[in-house]
Every structure is written in structure tokens, then in C-alpha cells.
Amino acid sequence: MVRKPAVAGQFYPGEEQSLRETVAALVPEGEQRHALGVVSPHAGYVYSGAIAGAVFSCVHVPETVVILGPNHQGAGHQAAVYPGRAWETPLGRSEIDAELSRRLVQSCDLLQEDEAAHRFEHSLEVQLPFLQYLNPSLRIVSICLSHARPDELVGLGEQMAEVLREDGREILLVASSDMTHYESAQDAQRKDMAAIDQILALDPVGLYRVVAEQGITMCGVVPTVVMLSACNRLGAKKATLVRYGNSGDVTGDRREVVGYAGLVVE
């Protein structure tokens, strides 16, 4: 089973050459450092691609990447690991790291193999062309997450970290998330910085709490909490905000924007 592109030609170019040129333009040259995790936005590339590109340009993309995304569709299991053989984009096919996927499902209480959650979900797919461009031979594990209690999410991250630690390879965790949706640029930035401060503090429970208490419409708070928890267990020392912006930077309309943030956890 190969997961075919669901949003090629919509969120990003559907033809190989056009997509390759687009991603190349969005990924600036720079020094790449080894990281444990990143937060990257998942809107159409015209809106958030520059922020995603800035994030991925400054980290080393290893042979295996675990992509964690929110479940916008509401389909399938609440913590769904894609069970197939590969994911495909116009840039080519990326194999699933089947052995790592298997060990994660066996060792993590919440995880379950499920294809339905991934069938039309864009939040994971839009990350892949950036990763393929920077490492064409990478393999992936794809995990689509719905809401759960903060203790369950922290526990999932810690269980994942133990599997990754035992594996011993360098593995990057990618949390896919946009920030505040459809508020003024000023309000969005104020709310988003409250959430970003918790990420910079490496505080997954604090992030969950602030998002809930302040009504921040950060669609990827769940994968970000899991990523932070895993990185903490793996020894994270710091997080860095690479770039923040919103859709109004592109459209010029700042009355109702979507916020985007790119962060690196080391």
C-alpha cells in the first residue's frame, strides 16, 4: 500500500519540476545543525512555505524522520500510525521505516496502525517534499493524532523517546502545526507568542494549558506536545524560534490571518 498525494496541485505544485523549483526557492542555504525536533507549519506553500523552508534549511535531515500531524479530517484512530509501504509526492517515493513503526506501535499505549486517518490528511503530506528535497533517500514514520489528555500525550512522547533511544540512530521528530486561525494579526501574534513561549521553555504541559486557557486555535498542539515530551526525555537543552509570520504577510489582509511558526528543538 502506497499513500498517494492528496493535496498535490492544491497546497503545493503537482508537477515534479515545478515542485522542486518551488521548494529550492523556499529553502535558503545555511548551516545545518543536528536537532531532536522541529515545529513546521502546514498551510499552502504560498502562505507558510517560507517559514517551513527556513526551519528545514537549518537542520540536518537524517535517514529516518517521524512526522507527527493533527487529524483535521476526524477519520480513523486517535493516534494512527500509517501501516503501508511508502508515501508518494511528485518528488518521488519515501519508504516507511516499517521496523521502527512496528516497534513504536508495540511500545506506545496510544498508537495503533490505521490507514484511514492518513487518507486525506494534509498536515503530514505537506512536510514531505521539504524532507525529500533535503534527503531524497529518507524513510519516514507517519503518525496522525487527535485530541487526548495532556498526561496521555506526555506519556506517548516519553514512550516514543525510549524506542528512539533504544534504536540508537539519529531520528528527527517533525511536529506539524499552524498557529492561531482567523483572528487579527495583532491578536494572533499575542496569542501565538504565549504558546511559543511554552515551546521555548520546553514545557509540553504548559503549552497544552496555555492553548486551552487562552483559546488559541493552534491546530497542531497535540503533535507539538508529544514532540516536546519526546525531546525532553531524549535530553533536549533548548528550543529556538526560527521565524514567525502570518498569512497577512502574503495577502496584505491583516484583519483575519492564520499564524505560522517555525521552531527547532536541540
C-alpha positions as CSV (number, residue, x, y, z in Angstrom):
1,M,0.0,0.0,0.0
2,V,1.4,3.4,-1.1
3,R,-0.1,6.6,0.2
4,K,-0.7,8.8,-2.9
5,P,-0.7,12.6,-2.7
6,A,-4.0,14.0,-1.6
7,V,-3.2,17.8,-1.9
8,A,-0.6,18.0,-4.7
9,G,-1.7,20.7,-7.0
10,Q,-3.6,22.4,-4.2
11,F,-1.3,23.1,-1.2
12,Y,1.9,22.7,-3.4
13,P,2.7,22.3,-7.1
14,G,1.6,19.0,-8.5
15,E,4.4,18.6,-11.1
16,E,7.8,17.4,-10.2
17,Q,9.9,20.2,-11.8
18,S,7.6,23.0,-10.5
19,L,7.6,21.5,-7.0
20,R,11.4,21.0,-7.0
21,E,11.9,24.6,-8.1
22,T,9.4,25.9,-5.5
23,V,11.0,24.0,-2.6
24,A,14.5,25.0,-3.7
25,A,13.4,28.7,-3.6
26,L,11.9,28.2,-0.2
27,V,14.9,26.5,1.4
28,P,17.7,29.0,1.9
29,E,21.3,27.9,2.1
30,G,22.6,27.8,5.6
31,E,24.5,25.9,8.2
32,Q,22.6,22.7,9.2
33,R,22.7,21.5,12.8
34,H,21.6,18.3,14.4
35,A,18.3,18.6,16.1
36,L,15.9,16.4,18.0
37,G,12.7,18.0,16.7
38,V,11.1,20.9,14.8
39,V,7.7,22.6,14.6
40,S,6.8,23.4,11.0
41,P,3.6,24.9,9.5
42,H,1.4,23.0,7.0
43,A,-0.6,25.6,5.1
44,G,-0.3,26.1,1.3
45,Y,3.3,26.8,0.4
46,V,2.4,30.3,-0.9
47,Y,1.4,31.2,2.7
48,S,3.6,29.2,5.0
49,G,6.2,27.6,2.8
50,A,8.9,30.2,3.5
51,I,8.6,29.5,7.2
52,A,8.7,25.8,6.7
53,G,11.7,26.2,4.4
54,A,13.5,28.4,6.9
55,V,13.1,25.7,9.6
56,F,14.2,22.7,7.5
57,S,17.1,24.7,6.0
58,C,18.8,24.9,9.4
59,V,18.5,21.3,10.5
60,H,20.2,18.1,9.3
61,V,17.5,15.8,7.8
62,P,18.6,12.2,8.8
63,E,17.8,8.9,7.2
64,T,14.6,8.5,9.3
65,V,12.1,11.2,10.2
66,V,9.0,10.8,12.3
67,I,6.3,13.1,11.2
68,L,3.5,14.0,13.7
69,G,0.5,15.8,12.4
70,P,-3.0,16.7,13.7
71,N,-6.1,14.9,12.4
72,H,-8.2,17.6,10.6
73,Q,-10.5,15.0,9.0
74,G,-11.7,13.3,12.1
75,A,-11.2,9.9,10.5
76,G,-9.6,6.8,11.9
77,H,-7.9,6.0,15.1
78,Q,-6.9,8.8,17.6
79,A,-3.2,8.0,17.3
80,A,-2.8,6.4,13.9
81,V,0.5,5.1,12.5
82,Y,0.4,4.7,8.7
83,P,0.8,1.0,8.1
84,G,1.6,1.0,4.4
85,R,4.9,0.6,2.4
86,A,5.6,4.2,1.3
87,W,4.3,7.8,0.7
88,E,4.5,9.4,-2.7
89,T,4.8,13.0,-3.8
90,P,5.7,14.5,-7.2
91,L,9.3,14.4,-5.9
92,G,9.2,10.6,-5.6
93,R,8.5,7.9,-3.1
94,S,9.7,7.7,0.5
95,E,9.6,4.3,2.1
96,I,8.1,3.8,5.5
97,D,10.5,2.7,8.2
98,A,8.5,-0.4,8.9
99,E,10.6,-1.8,11.7
100,L,10.6,1.5,13.6
101,S,6.8,1.8,13.0
102,R,6.3,-1.7,14.4
103,R,8.3,-1.0,17.5
104,L,6.5,2.2,18.2
105,V,3.1,0.6,17.9
106,Q,4.2,-2.3,20.2
107,S,5.7,0.0,22.8
108,C,3.4,3.0,22.9
109,D,0.0,2.6,24.5
110,L,-1.9,5.1,22.4
111,L,-0.6,4.1,19.0
112,Q,-2.3,1.8,16.5
113,E,-1.9,1.1,12.9
114,D,-4.6,2.8,10.8
115,E,-4.7,3.9,7.2
116,A,-8.0,5.8,7.3
117,A,-6.7,8.7,9.4
118,H,-4.0,9.4,6.8
119,R,-6.0,9.0,3.6
120,F,-6.9,12.7,3.0
121,E,-4.9,14.4,5.8
122,H,-2.7,17.3,4.5
123,S,-0.8,18.2,7.7
124,L,1.8,15.4,7.2
125,E,1.9,15.3,3.5
126,V,3.0,19.0,3.0
127,Q,6.1,18.4,5.2
128,L,7.4,15.6,2.9
129,P,8.6,17.5,-0.2
130,F,10.9,19.6,2.0
131,L,12.3,16.5,3.6
132,Q,12.6,14.7,0.3
133,Y,14.4,17.7,-1.2
134,L,17.0,17.8,1.6
135,N,17.4,14.0,1.8
136,P,16.0,12.0,-1.1
137,S,16.7,8.7,0.5
138,L,15.0,9.3,3.8
139,R,12.5,6.9,5.3
140,I,9.5,8.1,7.4
141,V,7.1,7.1,10.1
142,S,3.8,9.0,9.8
143,I,1.6,9.5,12.9
144,C,-1.8,11.3,12.7
145,L,-3.0,12.5,16.1
146,S,-6.4,13.5,17.6
147,H,-7.0,15.1,20.9
148,A,-6.1,13.3,24.2
149,R,-5.5,14.3,27.8
150,P,-2.2,16.0,28.4
151,D,-0.9,13.2,30.6
152,E,-1.6,10.7,27.8
153,L,0.3,12.9,25.3
154,V,3.3,13.3,27.6
155,G,3.3,9.6,28.2
156,L,3.2,8.9,24.5
157,G,6.1,11.2,23.9
158,E,8.1,9.6,26.6
159,Q,7.3,6.1,25.3
160,M,8.3,7.1,21.8
161,A,11.6,8.6,23.2
162,E,12.5,5.3,24.8
163,V,12.0,3.5,21.4
164,L,14.1,6.1,19.6
165,R,16.8,5.9,22.3
166,E,17.0,2.1,22.0
167,D,17.1,2.4,18.2
168,G,20.3,4.5,18.5
169,R,20.1,6.3,15.2
170,E,19.7,10.0,14.6
171,I,16.0,10.5,14.1
172,L,14.2,13.8,13.6
173,L,10.8,14.5,15.0
174,V,8.6,16.9,13.0
175,A,5.5,18.3,14.7
176,S,3.2,19.8,12.0
177,S,1.2,22.8,13.2
178,D,-0.2,26.1,12.2
179,M,-0.9,28.6,14.9
180,T,-3.9,31.0,15.5
181,H,-6.7,30.8,12.9
182,Y,-8.8,33.7,11.6
183,E,-8.1,36.5,14.1
184,S,-6.5,39.9,13.5
185,A,-2.7,39.8,13.0
186,Q,-2.2,41.7,16.3
187,D,-4.4,39.3,18.3
188,A,-2.9,36.2,16.6
189,Q,0.7,37.3,17.4
190,R,-0.2,38.0,21.0
191,K,-1.8,34.6,21.5
192,D,0.8,32.7,19.4
193,M,3.7,34.2,21.4
194,A,2.1,32.9,24.6
195,A,2.2,29.4,23.1
196,I,5.6,29.8,21.6
197,D,7.0,30.9,24.9
198,Q,5.9,27.5,26.3
199,I,7.7,25.7,23.4
200,L,10.8,27.7,24.0
201,A,10.6,26.7,27.7
202,L,10.4,23.0,26.6
203,D,7.2,22.8,28.6
204,P,4.6,20.4,26.9
205,V,2.1,20.6,29.7
206,G,2.4,24.4,29.9
207,L,1.8,24.5,26.1
208,Y,-1.3,22.4,26.4
209,R,-2.6,24.5,29.3
210,V,-1.9,27.9,27.7
211,V,-3.6,26.9,24.4
212,A,-6.6,25.7,26.3
213,E,-6.9,28.6,28.7
214,Q,-6.4,31.3,26.1
215,G,-8.4,29.7,23.4
216,I,-5.5,29.5,21.0
217,T,-6.6,27.8,17.8
218,M,-3.2,26.0,17.3
219,C,-4.3,23.0,15.3
220,G,-1.1,21.1,15.9
221,V,-0.9,21.5,19.7
222,V,-1.3,17.7,20.2
223,P,1.7,16.7,18.0
224,T,3.7,19.5,19.4
225,V,3.1,18.4,23.0
226,V,4.1,14.8,22.0
227,M,7.2,16.0,20.2
228,L,8.3,18.2,23.1
229,S,7.7,15.4,25.6
230,A,9.8,13.0,23.5
231,C,12.6,15.6,23.0
232,N,12.7,16.3,26.8
233,R,13.1,12.6,27.5
234,L,15.9,12.5,24.9
235,G,17.8,15.3,26.6
236,A,16.7,18.5,24.9
237,K,18.5,21.5,26.1
238,K,16.9,24.4,24.2
239,A,14.4,25.5,21.6
240,T,14.8,28.3,19.1
241,L,12.2,30.3,17.2
242,V,13.5,30.4,13.6
243,R,10.7,32.5,12.1
244,Y,7.2,33.7,12.8
245,G,4.6,35.2,10.4
246,N,1.1,35.0,9.2
247,S,-1.0,34.8,6.0
248,G,-1.4,38.6,6.0
249,D,2.3,38.9,5.2
250,V,1.4,37.4,1.8
251,T,-2.1,38.7,1.2
252,G,-1.8,42.1,2.8
253,D,-5.0,41.5,4.7
254,R,-4.3,41.6,8.4
255,R,-7.9,41.6,9.6
256,E,-8.2,37.8,9.7
257,V,-5.0,35.8,9.4
258,V,-3.5,32.4,10.2
259,G,-0.3,32.4,12.2
260,Y,2.7,30.2,11.3
261,A,5.8,29.5,13.5
262,G,9.0,27.5,12.8
263,L,11.0,26.2,15.8
264,V,13.9,23.9,16.4
265,V,14.5,21.8,19.5
266,E,18.0,20.7,20.2
